[in-house]
Structure formats: structure tokens, C-alpha cells
Amino acid sequence: MAKSLMNTLGEIFGDRLIACDKAFGEVTIEVAKDDLIEVAKELRDHDDLKFEQLIDLSAVDYLTYGQDEWATTEATGTGFGRAREATSSAVHQEWQRERFAVVYHLLSIIHNRRLRVKCFVQDNRPMLPSVVTVWNSANWYEREAFDLFGILFEGHPDLRRILTDYGFIGHPFRKDFPLIGNVELRYDAKQKRCVYEPVSIEPRVLVPRVIRKEKDPTIYVSSPEQGGKRG
């Protein structure tokens, strides 16, 4: 089924597909920013595709991909896996592509198929066209990606934060955002009000991130403090 879908996608989109392959049991295509809306509409409307439902939208920050304080491919729940001090050895693998990627997960109910669509975006003012007009369910997903990663979606009807507070500064899922945050809030008894102050927590590395050599570089395992998945 996957090979049949890949052939269909290749016939329909041709050179508009930057990449088309199967990764982790699901067909994945990559498209350019300028082709995103046109491709999205065809994915939804073409009789051989009919991906009428957007089931998820997520973002990836590749800023520190391939870099870690520990050179390791395994982690445990005890011992070394709970180390608190970095070693002298380090892994440095420079990422050669754009810093951010937005990933769309689609479902075709008619054909009982799933598809992953990936679109990379530059670090400097990352912006993509909104797909809300194609899949209305993207509304809150795009707000979440904006809130947590700082990715702008041009044409979104109401692009504002959805998870963090109104006065929050920064985007907490970016890899350069400090794990302890930028400020801390406390109640001052003398002033009889809440005050914001610079954080008093000392930053430290707690759990090593695991760099696994997989076919698809978007799949990696990192420490919970870095917002990754453990597996």
C-alpha cells in the first residue's frame, strides 16, 4: 500500500516533491514553502488521495540536533543514565538544513491511509502560509506551534498564544530557550503583590540525550527536560 501511495504522489506532484519515502511505517513527503497550499489542496481534493482530515500539526527545532555532552547510543533509568556532570567527550554533528520544520499528519478516511507532510522554514523570522483554509482543524495546532516554537502562519485568522500566559516572553520549545525559563514569579509580602525576578536556579545537565542513527533525522530521543521523547 505504501509503495502504491508513493507512486500516486509522484505522478500527481512530480517535481513539487522535494522528497518522498517511507519512514517508520508511514509515507513522508517534503514540499517547499511556496508549494504548500497548492499541494495541501490537491491532497485534500484529488480523488486518488482524499486526505480530508488533518489529525495533527507539530514543529521540530534542529538547532542542537546531533550535539550532546555524552557520546552514547543508549540510556538507562539508573546509573550513567542519571549522570549530572558532563564528560569531556562530546558529539558534534552540524545540521546542514533549515532550523525549523513543520510536520502535518493527514488521514484519508475514504482510502484508509495516513500521510506525513514536512515543510522546512528558515530560522530568521520563520513563516509559513496557514492551512486553516484547507483543514480547519489546523487553527489551534498552528497557534500551538506559534506559541511554543515562534513559527508564524501567514493568513491565520487568530494567531495568538494558546498555552503560555499573556505576558510570556519567548518560545519554550525552542532549543535555545533555557530549561529553567527566564524569570520566576513570587509573592512579596512587603510590597503585597506578585513580582517577577531573574531565575535563581542554577542551570545544569541532568540526563544525557541519546543520538540514534536512524534513517529519518527527525526521530531522536532526548531528555525529558529538553522536551524530547524517551524510548
N, C-alpha and C positions, 0 to 999 in steps of 0.2 A: 504493500500500500504506500509506504514512504517513497519508494522509487517512482511509482506512478504519479504521486503528487509532485515530486521534484521535476519530473518530465513535463507535467502540465504547467507548472510555474515557469519553467524555462521557455516553453513555447509561447506563453502569454506575454511574459515581461521581457524576455530576451536580454539585451544589454543593460536594461534598467536594474538588473540584479547584480550587485557587487559580489555577492557570494550566495550559494545555495547548497546546503549539505544537511546531513543528518547527524545530530549530536544529542546523546543521552536519550535516545528513543523518540526524538521529535525533530521534524524538519525545521530548519532555521534558514531564513533568508536575510540578507542585509541590503538595504536600499539607501540611496543618498537623500539628504535633507530636501533637496528640490523636487524629488520624485515621490516623497512620502504620501502626500494627499492623493495624488493620482493613482498610485499603487494601492492605497488603502481602499479607495472607492471600487477599484476593479476586484480586489479581494472580496469585498462585500457583495458586489452585484453580479460578477461573472457566473454563468450557470454551472461551470465546471469547478468553481471554488466555493462561493456562497459562505464565506466566513462572516456571518451576520452578527456575531457576538464577540465583543471584547471582554475577556474574563479577567484580565489583569494588565497593569502597566507598571513597570518598575524602571529604576535607573541604576547605573553602575558607574562608580568613580575608580578609574585605573591609576590614580596618582601614585600610589605606592605599590602597584602590582609588581610582584617579583622581587620585592625588597623585604628583608627581615633581619632581626638581630641574631636569629638562630638558623643555621643551615641544617634543616631537618625535613623529612617527609612523613614523620609520624608524631603523634602526640598521645599522651595517656592522661588519665584522670588524677594520677598521683605522681610523686617524684619529679622527674625532669619536666613533665607537663605543667607543673605548678611553680616552675622557677621564677624568681623575682629579679634576678640580675642578668643582664645581657652578657654574652660571651664576646670574645674578641673577633670570632669568625662571623661573617655576615654574608648574606646573599644580595647581590645587586644585579638586577636584570632590567635594563632600561626599557620602558614601554615606548613603542615606536609610533603609536597611533594617537588619535584624539583622546583627550582625557575622559570625556563622558560618553555614555551610550544610553539610549532609552530603548527599552525592550517591551514589545507589545505581544501579549499572548492571546491568540484568537481561537475561536471554536466554530466549526461548521456543524450545526445540528443536522442538517439535511444529509450531508455526506459522512457524518461521524468522524471528523478529522480535527486535528489541532495543528496550529502553526505558530512558530515564534518569529517575529519580525524585529530586526535590530537596526537602529539608526544611530550613527556616531555624530557627536557635536563637539565643536571646539571649546576650549577652556575659557577663552575670552568672551564674556557675555554669552553663555550657551543658550541658544534659542532654536526651537523647532515649531513648525506650524501645529496648531491644535487639531486633534482628530475628533473633537466633540461633535462636529457636524456630520461625521461619518458614523461614529459609535458614541451615542450619548452617554454611555456608562463611563467614558473617559474623563468626565467632568471632575469628579473627586480624586481620581487617580492622578490626573495632571496637577491638581492642587497639592497633592501629597509630594509629588516629585519636585515641584517648585519649592515647597516648604523645607523639605529635608535635603535637597541637592542644589537648590538655586537655579534650576533649569526653567527658562521662560518658555511659555507656549503662546505663540502669537495667534490672536483671534479667540482666545479663551474668554467666555462670557463673564467670568468672575474669578480671576486669578488672584487669590489671597491665601494666606496661611490657613492650615486646617488642623494641625496637631499642636504646634507650639503656641506660646502666648502672644498677645497682640504686640507687645514691645520687644519680642525676642530679636536678638541680633545674630546673624549668621545662619548657617545651614548645617545642622548637626550630623548629617550622614556623609558630609564631605570628609575625605581622609585627612585634610589639614585642620579640621575642627578639633580642638582639644577635648579629650575624653571627659575631662572634669568640667568642661564649659568655660566661659569667660568670666562670669560673675556669679556670686552667691547672694541669696536673699536671707535676711534675718530681721527679727523684730527688735528695735532699740527701745528699751524701757524709758530712757531719759527723754528721747525725742517723741516717744509714744507713737511711733509709726514704723513701717517696714522700710528698710534701707538696703540698697544694693552695694556690694563691695567686691573687689577682686577676690578670686577664689583663694582660699588658704590651704588647699590640698596640694601636696607635693606630687607632681606627675611621675609615674613610674611604669615600667613594663611589667605586666603580671603574667600573661600566658603567651607562649610563643605561637605565632601564626604559622600554619602549615602550608607550604607551597607544593602543590601536587602537579605533576606533569600530566595534564590532561590534553585531549585534542582541542577542546574549546577553552580558551583562556578566561572566559567569563566565570568559569566554575572554579572556585578555590575555597579553602577553609581558613578562617581567621578566628582570632579570639573573640569571645562574646563582647569584650569591651570595644572592639573595633567594628562591631556591627555585622560580623560575618556569621556563617553557619558552621556548626561543628558536625563532623561526620566521620 
